[in-house]
Amino acid sequence: MGRIKTVLVKRVTKQLVKEHADEFSEDFTKNKEVLAKYAKIESPKLRNVVAGYVSRLIKQAKEGKVRRSIHKEDISRFY
């Protein structure tokens, strides 16, 4: 089982991938360098988590996996 990503990591990562998808790749170390150019993340651990999640999203996009989106109607049933 993998580690669970926080909402902050997911939100920032998805926004960066949406805006700069052509510059990110599947390579973790390259993503760290690109991330330094577009985001100011002072914590090395948080930067690594975001760079790793970027790599994962890019891999999933290349494989053609579709992420299921959650609509507010779905959430309202539980809360």
C-alpha positions in Angstrom: 0.0 0.0 0.0 1.2 3.5 -0.8 1.3 6.5 1.3 -1.7 8.8 1.4 -1.2 12.3 -0.1 -2.7 15.3 1.7 -5.2 17.6 0.0 -2.5 20.3 -0.2 -0.1 18.1 -2.1 -2.8 16.9 -4.5 -4.2 20.4 -5.1 -0.8 22.0 -5.8 0.4 19.1 -7.9 -2.7 18.9 -10.1 -2.6 22.7 -10.6 1.1 22.6 -11.7 0.5 19.6 -14.0 -2.5 21.4 -15.6 -0.5 24.5 -16.2 2.9 23.1 -17.2 2.2 19.5 -18.2 4.6 19.7 -21.2 7.6 20.4 -19.0 7.2 17.6 -16.5 8.2 14.0 -17.2 8.2 10.6 -15.6 11.7 11.2 -14.2 11.6 12.2 -10.5 14.9 14.2 -10.5 13.9 16.3 -13.5 10.6 17.0 -12.0 12.3 18.4 -8.8 14.3 20.8 -11.0 11.2 21.9 -12.9 9.3 22.3 -9.7 12.0 24.6 -8.3 11.3 26.9 -11.3 7.5 27.1 -10.8 6.9 26.7 -7.1 8.6 28.0 -4.0 8.6 25.0 -1.7 11.0 25.4 1.2 10.6 22.0 2.7 12.7 19.3 0.9 10.4 16.6 2.0 7.3 18.3 0.7 9.1 19.1 -2.5 10.0 15.5 -3.0 6.4 14.3 -2.3 5.1 16.8 -4.9 7.7 15.8 -7.4 6.9 12.1 -6.9 3.2 12.7 -7.3 3.9 14.7 -10.5 5.8 11.7 -11.8 2.9 9.4 -10.9 0.3 11.6 -12.6 2.4 11.9 -15.8 2.8 8.1 -15.9 -0.9 7.6 -15.5 -1.7 10.1 -18.2 0.7 8.3 -20.7 -0.8 4.9 -19.9 -4.3 6.4 -20.6 -5.7 5.7 -17.1 -8.7 7.9 -16.4 -9.0 9.3 -12.9 -12.6 9.2 -11.6 -13.7 12.7 -10.5 -15.9 13.1 -7.5 -18.9 15.4 -7.9 -20.5 17.3 -5.1 -23.6 15.2 -5.4 -21.5 12.1 -4.6 -20.1 13.7 -1.5 -23.4 15.1 -0.2 -24.7 11.6 0.3 -22.1 11.0 3.0 -21.9 14.3 4.7 
